[in-house]
């Protein structure tokens, strides 16, 4: 599921470290209180990464309940932004890369 994210309207990543021992309620409270977003909005994927960059958790509201996703890579790790500035830098890099590809 995390290899194909085309079904989501928005994807939010929690920059920095998140305690991945948290479950659905703990992650939903981070979304609500730390980021002032609604965890009950359909079509939005919230992603969290712990100290180890080889595993992430995702949280999605499906209308009738939450779906908690967990992905652990066998090799390598995710390039996870640890600050808001790093997250913004990744977004700008992707935007500039996309605009270069569209101009061809």
MODELLER restraints for C-alpha pairs under 7 A, 6 or more apart:
rsr = mdl.restraints
at = mdl.atoms
rsr.add(forms.Gaussian(group=physical.xy_distance, feature=features.Distance(at['CA:8:A'], at['CA:43:A']), mean=4.79, stdev=0.5))
rsr.add(forms.Gaussian(group=physical.xy_distance, feature=features.Distance(at['CA:8:A'], at['CA:44:A']), mean=5.56, stdev=0.5))
rsr.add(forms.Gaussian(group=physical.xy_distance, feature=features.Distance(at['CA:8:A'], at['CA:45:A']), mean=6.59, stdev=0.5))
rsr.add(forms.Gaussian(group=physical.xy_distance, feature=features.Distance(at['CA:9:A'], at['CA:43:A']), mean=5.28, stdev=0.5))
rsr.add(forms.Gaussian(group=physical.xy_distance, feature=features.Distance(at['CA:9:A'], at['CA:44:A']), mean=5.79, stdev=0.5))
rsr.add(forms.Gaussian(group=physical.xy_distance, feature=features.Distance(at['CA:10:A'], at['CA:43:A']), mean=6.90, stdev=0.5))
rsr.add(forms.Gaussian(group=physical.xy_distance, feature=features.Distance(at['CA:10:A'], at['CA:44:A']), mean=4.95, stdev=0.5))
rsr.add(forms.Gaussian(group=physical.xy_distance, feature=features.Distance(at['CA:10:A'], at['CA:45:A']), mean=6.46, stdev=0.5))
rsr.add(forms.Gaussian(group=physical.xy_distance, feature=features.Distance(at['CA:11:A'], at['CA:44:A']), mean=5.74, stdev=0.5))
rsr.add(forms.Gaussian(group=physical.xy_distance, feature=features.Distance(at['CA:11:A'], at['CA:45:A']), mean=4.74, stdev=0.5))
rsr.add(forms.Gaussian(group=physical.xy_distance, feature=features.Distance(at['CA:11:A'], at['CA:46:A']), mean=5.90, stdev=0.5))
rsr.add(forms.Gaussian(group=physical.xy_distance, feature=features.Distance(at['CA:12:A'], at['CA:45:A']), mean=6.26, stdev=0.5))
rsr.add(forms.Gaussian(group=physical.xy_distance, feature=features.Distance(at['CA:12:A'], at['CA:46:A']), mean=4.85, stdev=0.5))
rsr.add(forms.Gaussian(group=physical.xy_distance, feature=features.Distance(at['CA:12:A'], at['CA:47:A']), mean=6.17, stdev=0.5))
rsr.add(forms.Gaussian(group=physical.xy_distance, feature=features.Distance(at['CA:13:A'], at['CA:46:A']), mean=5.86, stdev=0.5))
rsr.add(forms.Gaussian(group=physical.xy_distance, feature=features.Distance(at['CA:13:A'], at['CA:47:A']), mean=4.70, stdev=0.5))
rsr.add(forms.Gaussian(group=physical.xy_distance, feature=features.Distance(at['CA:13:A'], at['CA:48:A']), mean=6.18, stdev=0.5))
rsr.add(forms.Gaussian(group=physical.xy_distance, feature=features.Distance(at['CA:14:A'], at['CA:47:A']), mean=6.13, stdev=0.5))
rsr.add(forms.Gaussian(group=physical.xy_distance, feature=features.Distance(at['CA:14:A'], at['CA:48:A']), mean=5.31, stdev=0.5))
rsr.add(forms.Gaussian(group=physical.xy_distance, feature=features.Distance(at['CA:15:A'], at['CA:81:A']), mean=5.27, stdev=0.5))
rsr.add(forms.Gaussian(group=physical.xy_distance, feature=features.Distance(at['CA:15:A'], at['CA:82:A']), mean=4.94, stdev=0.5))
rsr.add(forms.Gaussian(group=physical.xy_distance, feature=features.Distance(at['CA:15:A'], at['CA:83:A']), mean=5.36, stdev=0.5))
rsr.add(forms.Gaussian(group=physical.xy_distance, feature=features.Distance(at['CA:15:A'], at['CA:84:A']), mean=5.99, stdev=0.5))
rsr.add(forms.Gaussian(group=physical.xy_distance, feature=features.Distance(at['CA:15:A'], at['CA:87:A']), mean=6.61, stdev=0.5))
rsr.add(forms.Gaussian(group=physical.xy_distance, feature=features.Distance(at['CA:16:A'], at['CA:81:A']), mean=6.31, stdev=0.5))
rsr.add(forms.Gaussian(group=physical.xy_distance, feature=features.Distance(at['CA:16:A'], at['CA:82:A']), mean=3.70, stdev=0.5))
rsr.add(forms.Gaussian(group=physical.xy_distance, feature=features.Distance(at['CA:16:A'], at['CA:83:A']), mean=5.53, stdev=0.5))
rsr.add(forms.Gaussian(group=physical.xy_distance, feature=features.Distance(at['CA:17:A'], at['CA:49:A']), mean=5.88, stdev=0.5))
rsr.add(forms.Gaussian(group=physical.xy_distance, feature=features.Distance(at['CA:17:A'], at['CA:50:A']), mean=4.88, stdev=0.5))
rsr.add(forms.Gaussian(group=physical.xy_distance, feature=features.Distance(at['CA:17:A'], at['CA:51:A']), mean=5.67, stdev=0.5))
rsr.add(forms.Gaussian(group=physical.xy_distance, feature=features.Distance(at['CA:17:A'], at['CA:82:A']), mean=6.81, stdev=0.5))
rsr.add(forms.Gaussian(group=physical.xy_distance, feature=features.Distance(at['CA:18:A'], at['CA:48:A']), mean=6.08, stdev=0.5))
rsr.add(forms.Gaussian(group=physical.xy_distance, feature=features.Distance(at['CA:18:A'], at['CA:49:A']), mean=5.65, stdev=0.5))
rsr.add(forms.Gaussian(group=physical.xy_distance, feature=features.Distance(at['CA:18:A'], at['CA:50:A']), mean=4.80, stdev=0.5))
rsr.add(forms.Gaussian(group=physical.xy_distance, feature=features.Distance(at['CA:19:A'], at['CA:50:A']), mean=5.67, stdev=0.5))
rsr.add(forms.Gaussian(group=physical.xy_distance, feature=features.Distance(at['CA:20:A'], at['CA:50:A']), mean=5.67, stdev=0.5))
rsr.add(forms.Gaussian(group=physical.xy_distance, feature=features.Distance(at['CA:24:A'], at['CA:68:A']), mean=6.52, stdev=0.5))
rsr.add(forms.Gaussian(group=physical.xy_distance, feature=features.Distance(at['CA:28:A'], at['CA:39:A']), mean=5.68, stdev=0.5))
rsr.add(forms.Gaussian(group=physical.xy_distance, feature=features.Distance(at['CA:31:A'], at['CA:37:A']), mean=5.63, stdev=0.5))
rsr.add(forms.Gaussian(group=physical.xy_distance, feature=features.Distance(at['CA:31:A'], at['CA:38:A']), mean=6.86, stdev=0.5))
rsr.add(forms.Gaussian(group=physical.xy_distance, feature=features.Distance(at['CA:31:A'], at['CA:39:A']), mean=6.01, stdev=0.5))
rsr.add(forms.Gaussian(group=physical.xy_distance, feature=features.Distance(at['CA:32:A'], at['CA:38:A']), mean=5.69, stdev=0.5))
rsr.add(forms.Gaussian(group=physical.xy_distance, feature=features.Distance(at['CA:32:A'], at['CA:39:A']), mean=6.32, stdev=0.5))
rsr.add(forms.Gaussian(group=physical.xy_distance, feature=features.Distance(at['CA:39:A'], at['CA:61:A']), mean=6.76, stdev=0.5))
rsr.add(forms.Gaussian(group=physical.xy_distance, feature=features.Distance(at['CA:40:A'], at['CA:61:A']), mean=5.43, stdev=0.5))
rsr.add(forms.Gaussian(group=physical.xy_distance, feature=features.Distance(at['CA:41:A'], at['CA:61:A']), mean=6.32, stdev=0.5))
rsr.add(forms.Gaussian(group=physical.xy_distance, feature=features.Distance(at['CA:42:A'], at['CA:61:A']), mean=5.40, stdev=0.5))
rsr.add(forms.Gaussian(group=physical.xy_distance, feature=features.Distance(at['CA:42:A'], at['CA:62:A']), mean=5.79, stdev=0.5))
rsr.add(forms.Gaussian(group=physical.xy_distance, feature=features.Distance(at['CA:42:A'], at['CA:63:A']), mean=6.27, stdev=0.5))
rsr.add(forms.Gaussian(group=physical.xy_distance, feature=features.Distance(at['CA:44:A'], at['CA:60:A']), mean=6.15, stdev=0.5))
rsr.add(forms.Gaussian(group=physical.xy_distance, feature=features.Distance(at['CA:45:A'], at['CA:58:A']), mean=6.48, stdev=0.5))
rsr.add(forms.Gaussian(group=physical.xy_distance, feature=features.Distance(at['CA:45:A'], at['CA:59:A']), mean=5.87, stdev=0.5))
rsr.add(forms.Gaussian(group=physical.xy_distance, feature=features.Distance(at['CA:45:A'], at['CA:60:A']), mean=5.14, stdev=0.5))
rsr.add(forms.Gaussian(group=physical.xy_distance, feature=features.Distance(at['CA:46:A'], at['CA:58:A']), mean=5.44, stdev=0.5))
rsr.add(forms.Gaussian(group=physical.xy_distance, feature=features.Distance(at['CA:46:A'], at['CA:59:A']), mean=5.16, stdev=0.5))
rsr.add(forms.Gaussian(group=physical.xy_distance, feature=features.Distance(at['CA:46:A'], at['CA:60:A']), mean=6.65, stdev=0.5))
rsr.add(forms.Gaussian(group=physical.xy_distance, feature=features.Distance(at['CA:47:A'], at['CA:56:A']), mean=6.88, stdev=0.5))
rsr.add(forms.Gaussian(group=physical.xy_distance, feature=features.Distance(at['CA:47:A'], at['CA:57:A']), mean=5.78, stdev=0.5))
rsr.add(forms.Gaussian(group=physical.xy_distance, feature=features.Distance(at['CA:47:A'], at['CA:58:A']), mean=4.47, stdev=0.5))
rsr.add(forms.Gaussian(group=physical.xy_distance, feature=features.Distance(at['CA:47:A'], at['CA:59:A']), mean=6.62, stdev=0.5))
rsr.add(forms.Gaussian(group=physical.xy_distance, feature=features.Distance(at['CA:48:A'], at['CA:56:A']), mean=5.59, stdev=0.5))
rsr.add(forms.Gaussian(group=physical.xy_distance, feature=features.Distance(at['CA:48:A'], at['CA:57:A']), mean=5.21, stdev=0.5))
rsr.add(forms.Gaussian(group=physical.xy_distance, feature=features.Distance(at['CA:48:A'], at['CA:58:A']), mean=6.29, stdev=0.5))
rsr.add(forms.Gaussian(group=physical.xy_distance, feature=features.Distance(at['CA:49:A'], at['CA:55:A']), mean=6.48, stdev=0.5))
rsr.add(forms.Gaussian(group=physical.xy_distance, feature=features.Distance(at['CA:49:A'], at['CA:56:A']), mean=4.58, stdev=0.5))
rsr.add(forms.Gaussian(group=physical.xy_distance, feature=features.Distance(at['CA:49:A'], at['CA:57:A']), mean=6.50, stdev=0.5))
rsr.add(forms.Gaussian(group=physical.xy_distance, feature=features.Distance(at['CA:50:A'], at['CA:56:A']), mean=6.85, stdev=0.5))
rsr.add(forms.Gaussian(group=physical.xy_distance, feature=features.Distance(at['CA:53:A'], at['CA:77:A']), mean=5.03, stdev=0.5))
rsr.add(forms.Gaussian(group=physical.xy_distance, feature=features.Distance(at['CA:53:A'], at['CA:78:A']), mean=5.38, stdev=0.5))
rsr.add(forms.Gaussian(group=physical.xy_distance, feature=features.Distance(at['CA:53:A'], at['CA:80:A']), mean=6.87, stdev=0.5))
rsr.add(forms.Gaussian(group=physical.xy_distance, feature=features.Distance(at['CA:54:A'], at['CA:72:A']), mean=5.66, stdev=0.5))
rsr.add(forms.Gaussian(group=physical.xy_distance, feature=features.Distance(at['CA:54:A'], at['CA:73:A']), mean=5.24, stdev=0.5))
rsr.add(forms.Gaussian(group=physical.xy_distance, feature=features.Distance(at['CA:54:A'], at['CA:76:A']), mean=6.46, stdev=0.5))
rsr.add(forms.Gaussian(group=physical.xy_distance, feature=features.Distance(at['CA:54:A'], at['CA:77:A']), mean=4.15, stdev=0.5))
rsr.add(forms.Gaussian(group=physical.xy_distance, feature=features.Distance(at['CA:54:A'], at['CA:78:A']), mean=5.95, stdev=0.5))
rsr.add(forms.Gaussian(group=physical.xy_distance, feature=features.Distance(at['CA:55:A'], at['CA:71:A']), mean=5.45, stdev=0.5))
rsr.add(forms.Gaussian(group=physical.xy_distance, feature=features.Distance(at['CA:55:A'], at['CA:72:A']), mean=4.19, stdev=0.5))
rsr.add(forms.Gaussian(group=physical.xy_distance, feature=features.Distance(at['CA:55:A'], at['CA:73:A']), mean=6.24, stdev=0.5))
rsr.add(forms.Gaussian(group=physical.xy_distance, feature=features.Distance(at['CA:56:A'], at['CA:70:A']), mean=5.86, stdev=0.5))
rsr.add(forms.Gaussian(group=physical.xy_distance, feature=features.Distance(at['CA:56:A'], at['CA:71:A']), mean=5.41, stdev=0.5))
rsr.add(forms.Gaussian(group=physical.xy_distance, feature=features.Distance(at['CA:56:A'], at['CA:72:A']), mean=6.66, stdev=0.5))
rsr.add(forms.Gaussian(group=physical.xy_distance, feature=features.Distance(at['CA:57:A'], at['CA:69:A']), mean=5.33, stdev=0.5))
rsr.add(forms.Gaussian(group=physical.xy_distance, feature=features.Distance(at['CA:57:A'], at['CA:70:A']), mean=4.47, stdev=0.5))
rsr.add(forms.Gaussian(group=physical.xy_distance, feature=features.Distance(at['CA:57:A'], at['CA:71:A']), mean=6.41, stdev=0.5))
rsr.add(forms.Gaussian(group=physical.xy_distance, feature=features.Distance(at['CA:58:A'], at['CA:68:A']), mean=5.77, stdev=0.5))
rsr.add(forms.Gaussian(group=physical.xy_distance, feature=features.Distance(at['CA:58:A'], at['CA:69:A']), mean=4.66, stdev=0.5))
rsr.add(forms.Gaussian(group=physical.xy_distance, feature=features.Distance(at['CA:58:A'], at['CA:70:A']), mean=6.36, stdev=0.5))
rsr.add(forms.Gaussian(group=physical.xy_distance, feature=features.Distance(at['CA:59:A'], at['CA:66:A']), mean=6.83, stdev=0.5))
rsr.add(forms.Gaussian(group=physical.xy_distance, feature=features.Distance(at['CA:59:A'], at['CA:67:A']), mean=5.87, stdev=0.5))
rsr.add(forms.Gaussian(group=physical.xy_distance, feature=features.Distance(at['CA:59:A'], at['CA:68:A']), mean=4.91, stdev=0.5))
rsr.add(forms.Gaussian(group=physical.xy_distance, feature=features.Distance(at['CA:59:A'], at['CA:69:A']), mean=6.28, stdev=0.5))
rsr.add(forms.Gaussian(group=physical.xy_distance, feature=features.Distance(at['CA:60:A'], at['CA:66:A']), mean=5.59, stdev=0.5))
rsr.add(forms.Gaussian(group=physical.xy_distance, feature=features.Distance(at['CA:60:A'], at['CA:67:A']), mean=5.16, stdev=0.5))
rsr.add(forms.Gaussian(group=physical.xy_distance, feature=features.Distance(at['CA:60:A'], at['CA:68:A']), mean=6.69, stdev=0.5))
rsr.add(forms.Gaussian(group=physical.xy_distance, feature=features.Distance(at['CA:61:A'], at['CA:67:A']), mean=6.28, stdev=0.5))
rsr.add(forms.Gaussian(group=physical.xy_distance, feature=features.Distance(at['CA:81:A'], at['CA:87:A']), mean=5.16, stdev=0.5))
